[in-house]
Amino acid sequence: MRRMALGLGVILLTGGAGMAQSQTPGAPQVDPRAAIFVQRGCNACHGVWALGVKAKSDVAPDLTFAYVDVVNRYGMSLEAFLHDPSGVMRLMLASHLHLSVADRDSIAHVLAATYKEHRAQLNQEIPPIAPDTAPPR
């Protein structure tokens, strides 16, 4: 009984973040780094397959490879895009998702690490990040 109460306490403290998301067949287990995407509401539109985050609605791209996808789509680094987005993301960050500078930096860091970890899974036709747009190390 005590173990059950402890488990329920953990679920309540985390808001159940990602609990149902790890049950998707073929998806990896929920990674602890997924918490920021769930806590900040990113998963309302975006999934992050590599972290086990399923989008509540499939209206936006999966963010597993966003680190390079943003460069290919917008011609800027993910870090720059998160601090000065365009299009729908500009509207979402201004009106619905109020991310602090620390949140944006954390999200960029997690997505960069996720991309690097899963780079081997990419089709060889997808180019790596362009050297002139890569963030400084």
N, C-alpha and C positions, 0 to 999 in steps of 0.2 A: 504494500500500500504506500509506504514511504517513497519507494522508487517511482511509482506511478505519479505521485504528487510532485516529486522533483522533476520528472519529465514534463509534466503539465506546466510547471513553473518556467522551465526553459522555453517552452513553446510560447507562453504568454509574454515573457520578457523579450523574445525576438519577434513577437507579433506573428509567429508562424511563418516568418519569411522563408519562402522557398520550400516549405514542407511538401506541398502537392507538386511542385515543379520537378522534383527529382524522380517522379513516378512515370515520366514520359518514356516509352520504350525507345531505346537507341540513344537517349540523351545521357550525358555523363551525370554523375551524382552532383548535387549542389556543392559548389566550392565556397569556402568561407568568404572569398573576395566578392561573391555575388551580393552580399548584404547591402552594399551601398546602392546598387542598382534597384533593389527592391525597396529599401528604406526611402530613397529619394523619388520613387515613382517612375523611374525610367522604363520599368517593365510594363507600364500601361500600354506602351507602343512597341518597345524594343525587347527582343529576346537576346540572350547571350548564350548560345548553344554550348560553347566550351566551358562555361561556368554553371551550366544546368539551370539557367533562368529562362523560363518560357514567358513570352509576351502574353498579356491578357487579351490583346487583339493584334492581329498581324497586319498592322497598318504602316509599319516602318521596318527598315532593314535590321537584320540580326547584327549585333555589334562584335561578334567574335573576331572579325578581321577589319574592324573599323580603323585601326591604326594605319593601315595602308589604303583602305577604301576611301577614306576622307581625302587623302592626297590625290587619288585618282579622280574623284568626283569634283572636288573643289579647289585643287591646286594649292593646298596649304596643309600644314601639319595638323594632327588631331588636337594638339595643345592650343594652337592658334585658333582652330575652329571652335573649340569649347569656350574660348574667351571672347570670340567675336563671330558667332555663327551667322549663317545666312538662311534665307527661306523659312520653312516651317519651324526649324529649330530655333531661330531667332524669336519667333512668336511664342513658342512653347517655353523657352527659358525666361522670357520677359513676363509671361502671364501665368503660367502654371507651375513650372519647376524652378524654384528659386534656389539655385545652387551657389554655394559660397565659392570663393577662390580655392579654398582647401578641397571642397567637393570636386571641383573641376580638375584640379591637379591629381587627386586620388583616382578619379575615373580614368584620366589619361594614363596614369601609371599602370593601373590594372589592365586596361585594354592594350597597352604596349607590351606588357608581360605576356598577356594571353596570346597576342599575335605571334610573338617570338616562340612561345611554347608550341603553337599549332601550325607554324609555318610549313613544316614538313608535310602537312595534310593538304596544302594548297596545290592546285593544278599547276604544273610548270609553266603554263601559258600566262599566268597572272604575274606581272612584273613586280619585283621588289620595290620598296620605297625609293623614289628618286633621290640621289645624293644631294642635290641642291635644295631640296625641301625637307630633308631630315632634320629633326631637332638637334641642337648641340648636345653633346654628352658631358 
